[in-house]
Amino acid sequence: MIVKDELQLTEAVLAETERADDPRVQEIVQALVRHLHDFAREVRLTEAEFDASITLLARLGQLTTPSHNEVRLMAGTLGLSTLVCLMNNGTEEKPTSANLLGPFWRQGAPMMGNGDSIVRSRTEGPPLFFTGTVLDTDGRPVAGAEVDVWHASPVGLYENQDPGQAEWNLRGRFRTDESGVFSFRSVKPSGYPIPIDGPVGDLLSALKRHPFRPAHVHAMVYKSGYKTITSQIYSHDDPMLDTDAQFGVTGPLIASYLRHEDEQAPDPDVTEPWYTLDYTFVVEPGEAWRPTPPVSAKAETRGPVP
């Protein structure tokens, strides 16, 4: 079709999608074309602005490496990651504990026994003893679920960002017992700034937004017959809960760290104040699947420290 004007152009592009064999692919591409074209018309996108936009998209890809995922970071910064999560998990009557995956999950963390420590190299910070329970939407325990956990160090860096941390530090996989319970020892995480040396940082600066995330512990719950969920459990007293740079905080995912002093810790060698964190994860029947890992290796140089 020979193009004659901007509206007929959209019709021409949509017509070329009609041969798609997969109706879902056709539906998604057609909606994408309509919205992209309507967006450009609504803001009357200039050629210079279009050039800048293409350059930004290229940089997102160029800065996505085995140890850093700028594309997923941008999706979170725009709220898209949380939107997709909210649309696809649970209902208002039977909510699940799903949250955005984030850009720092690595596949293949070591399988560990309940109660084991995920601290694999010297990591300063108050001891944390985490106990999780996995239930279905009817309140019954889910035994034999694999729970992959990970979090940033108290200086605000994940192990893949920090060559000084041991491989798989603050990461591990556990399996729930007959009561749906799993547990591990770690150190209390802190909030941190997301990387701002790429397009995500440029966007935050242009919008006068801060880059900080509240402290949280990640968990991915996987078992055949149940929809896989990823969660981020947030600290109730973190000052960034209301302004999370990735829009991830929802009410059911806020939990309380309990500080213990002058009490015997689960590990008798702990003599300093320590914390416990208990959380119940809710999963629903559905397809068990594993997402594409956002990162797969450690960075060669250390990321910025808050």
Disulfide bonds with the S-S distance in Angstrom:
none
